[in-house]
Amino acid sequence: MKWVIAVLATMLLLLQYKLWVGDGGIPEVLQLQREVSAIEAEKLQLEERNQALHAEVSDLKKGLDAIEERARSELGMIGKDETFYQIIKSKDEK
């Protein structure tokens, strides 16, 4: 009877070792859960960025206001009846 208890205790210790240290053990599962959480957060950010880009593309396709705004801000373009003034700071001013 003692040898049965010894075998069962040994099996229990081996299973505990596998659970805590071996492949697929608790530490590995926790690490994988952290990685999944980080990837989900990154995915959420990318989805929000994609939505913003989609809205911008939609605006550019539908109306001239978005195109005009982009031309003014990125290319420095002005309208027909407008005058452009550029103010240059001297080296002393910063």
C-alpha positions in Angstrom: 0.0 0.0 0.0 2.9 2.4 0.8 4.3 1.9 -2.7 0.9 3.0 -4.2 1.0 6.2 -2.2 4.6 6.8 -3.2 3.8 6.3 -6.9 0.8 8.6 -6.6 2.8 11.3 -4.8 5.5 11.0 -7.4 3.0 11.4 -10.2 1.5 14.4 -8.4 4.9 16.1 -8.1 5.6 15.5 -11.8 2.3 17.0 -12.8 2.9 20.0 -10.6 6.3 20.4 -12.2 4.8 20.3 -15.6 2.1 22.8 -14.5 4.5 25.4 -13.1 7.7 25.0 -15.2 7.0 22.9 -18.3 5.8 23.9 -21.7 2.3 25.3 -21.7 2.5 25.9 -17.9 1.0 28.8 -16.0 3.8 31.3 -16.6 3.7 30.7 -20.3 -0.1 31.1 -20.4 0.1 34.4 -18.5 2.8 35.7 -20.9 0.7 34.8 -23.9 -2.3 36.5 -22.3 -0.2 39.7 -21.9 0.9 39.5 -25.5 -2.7 39.1 -26.7 -3.8 42.1 -24.7 -1.0 44.2 -26.2 -1.9 43.1 -29.7 -5.6 43.8 -29.1 -4.7 47.4 -27.9 -2.5 47.9 -31.0 -5.3 46.5 -33.2 -7.8 49.0 -31.7 -5.4 51.9 -32.4 -5.0 50.8 -36.0 -8.7 50.4 -36.5 -9.3 54.0 -35.2 -6.6 55.2 -37.5 -8.2 53.3 -40.4 -11.5 54.9 -39.6 -10.0 58.4 -39.6 -8.3 57.7 -42.9 -11.5 56.3 -44.4 -13.4 59.5 -43.3 -10.7 61.7 -44.8 -10.8 59.8 -48.1 -14.5 60.1 -48.2 -14.3 63.8 -47.6 -11.8 64.2 -50.4 -14.0 62.3 -52.8 -17.2 64.1 -51.9 -16.4 67.8 -51.6 -14.1 70.5 -52.6 -13.8 72.0 -49.1 -11.6 69.2 -47.9 -9.4 69.5 -51.0 -9.1 73.2 -50.6 -8.2 72.9 -47.0 -5.5 70.4 -47.7 -4.1 72.4 -50.6 -3.9 75.5 -48.3 -2.3 73.7 -45.4 0.1 71.3 -47.1 0.9 73.1 -50.4 0.5 76.7 -49.3 -1.9 77.5 -52.1 -4.1 80.6 -52.1 -7.3 81.6 -53.9 -7.6 83.8 -56.9 -8.6 87.0 -55.1 -6.3 86.5 -52.1 -3.0 88.0 -51.3 -0.2 86.0 -49.7 1.9 87.6 -47.0 5.0 85.9 -45.6 6.5 87.2 -42.4 10.2 86.3 -42.0 11.6 86.6 -38.5 15.1 88.1 -38.1 17.9 86.0 -36.7 17.6 87.9 -33.4 14.0 86.8 -32.9 13.2 83.2 -32.1 
